[in-house]
């Protein structure tokens, strides 16, 4: 269950030591607070595959909602698209009626970068080569070295 926190600007974009741009807390964010919704164009998986063929080198900002929909924030999206992956995140993604929200899993200090575990799962086997093609740059002590999560 998410909590609300006083309104006003909580987050801002800046250069990230993890990768490219990142989203940072402008003030303290309490544990359990819903920070932002991940928005963008809702497309089908087939449309996503047409736009971004496998092993395409273009930078994409996609969030799988369910078996029917993907949010493509690559061209049209809000600040949530710049939240980087970490193997030791301070946020998580929450699906509520097909809408994706980013919520704090612990208190976040002002100036701290917001992160969540992308936990990417490919249809094909997660081979060592696939893991190398999806590297993690979080720098955490227990980094798993890839954005790929465990297949269930």
N, C-alpha and C positions, 0 to 999 in steps of 0.2 A: 504494500500500500504506500503510495507516494505521499509526501508531505509538501506543503507549499512553504515558501519563504518570502519575506518581504519583496515587493516588486522593485524594479530598477535594474540597471545593468549589472548583471552578475558575471558575464563572460566577455572576452575580447579575443581577437585574432592577433597573432604575432609569429615571428620566426620560431620554429621548434627545434630543440636539440635532437629530437627523435627523428623527424622527417619533415622537410618543407615547412609548411604552415602548421600551426597548432592552435587549439582553443585553450585559453587560460582563465582561471578564476580571477576576477577583479576584486572580489572580496570573499570572505569565508562563506563556504556553502556547507550546510549541515548534511549529515548522513540521512538518506532517504528522500532528499529533495529532488523533485522532477525538474531538470535543468532546461531541457529544450526538446522539441520534437524534431525528428529527422524528416525533412521535407524535400520534395523534388517531384519529378514527373513519374507517375505510376504507369508502368508498362508491363507487358507479358514477358515471360521467360523467352519466348520465341523472338520477340522484338529485341530483347536484350542480346540474344545470341547473334542477331543480324547486325546490331550496332557495334558489338564488341566481340568479334570472332575469338575463339580460343587462342591463347598465346599472342594476342595483339599487344603491342608494346605501349599503347596509349594509356594514359592515366585515367582511371575511372573511379567514380564514387557511387557505388551501387550497394543497396541494402535489400536482401531478400526478405520479403514479408511472409510469403507462404508459397504453396505450389503453383499459384496463379499469378502472383504479382511481385514486381521488383520496383523499388524506388530508385530512379536514376537522378542523382543530384549533381551529375557531372557538369551540366550547363545551367540548370535551374535548380538551385537548392539554397539552403540557409547555412549558417555557421556550423551546424552539426556535422556537415560533410568534411570539415577540417579536423575533427577529433581523431587523434591518432590511436593506433593499437598499442597495447602494452600487455606483457605477460603477467604483470602485477598491476591491474587497473584500479582506478578509483571510482569508476562508473560502470554501469551495465545498461544494455539495451533492454527495453521492456515493450512487448507487443500488447497493445490494448485495443481490441476491436479493429485490428488491421492497421493501426497507427503505431509508429515506432517512436518511443521516447527514450531519452538518456537521463538516467537517475544516478545520484551519488550513492555509492555503496559504503562510503565512510566520509567523515568530515574532510573537506578539502580546504587547504589554506589559500589565502589570497596570494596570487602569483604562481600557483601550482598549475601545471598542465593537466587538462582533463584527458583521460584515456579510458578505453574499454577494450575488451578482448574481442577481436574480429571473429575468431573461431571459424575461419573459412573452411568449408567442406566441399571438396571437389567430387564430381560423380565418379571420376576414375580413381585408381589407387593412389594413395599418398606416398609416392615413391620418394627416394632421396632427391631425385631431380626435380620433382614437383615442389618439394619443400624448399629447395634452393631457388626456384623461380618465384617463390613467395616469401622472401626473407623478412625477418623481424629486425627492427633497429632500436628496440626499446632500451637496450642497455641494462636491463635488470640482471641482478646476480643469478637468478634462476631462469633466464630467458630460454625458451625452447627453440629459438633460432628460426622460427617460421610463423607466418600468420595462420597457417593451417591448424585446425583443431583436430580432435580425435573423431574418427568416424564411429558411428554407433552401429 
